[in-house]
Amino acid sequence: MNILIIGCSRVGRRLVGVLERLGHDVSVLDADAANLGLLREMDPPFSGMALAGMPTDGDVLRSAGIEACDVVAAVTDDDNINLMAAQIAQKVFGVGHVIARVEEPSRKEVYTARFGLRIVCGTNLTAQGLLAGILQEEDSETQCVVFGSSTANFSAVPAPRALYNRPLAEAKPPRAGMQIFGVQRANGTMELACTAPLVHAEDKIVFAELAD
């Protein structure tokens, strides 16, 4: 894919490195030329086009190749710039796949509902990871799945002995906001909570929650 990354801070550079290794054509736009200079320090060095300019300027975006892009990701450290650039990419240039990074959780809700933008909130995701560490959930296995502009966490927790041969519905989520999703058997198969399974020894109970 042809991908434009708007913002060359740590997040932007991380995305650039991963996407290039996956074989995508990546270009980068940042208002600060000094940030773009850091691309030369990557290993391997960035091989795509890097342009300094205001990400909310239509002419600058054209120069960055937005009209040929399959995906635009606005990931600067400024929520306002990210949201404005994402809207311009979507509404003015008709890019079908646009995603923006924000740090203020309330903005994710507003801009997702009103403007249909796909938004990732770094604050929500960081807090979710820290919460798991604070509550010492080291024995759980967690998978993140993205649905549209939302991220769901699925955590598999070893079933307590007191729950053996009891209905899965009696399981207690580790914390508020978690819902019982199903039970993972010792052989790796899954039974969903809606089938009302019993819990057996060596099972793992799978809980689901929205992280972002």
Disulfide bonds with the S-S distance in Angstrom:
none
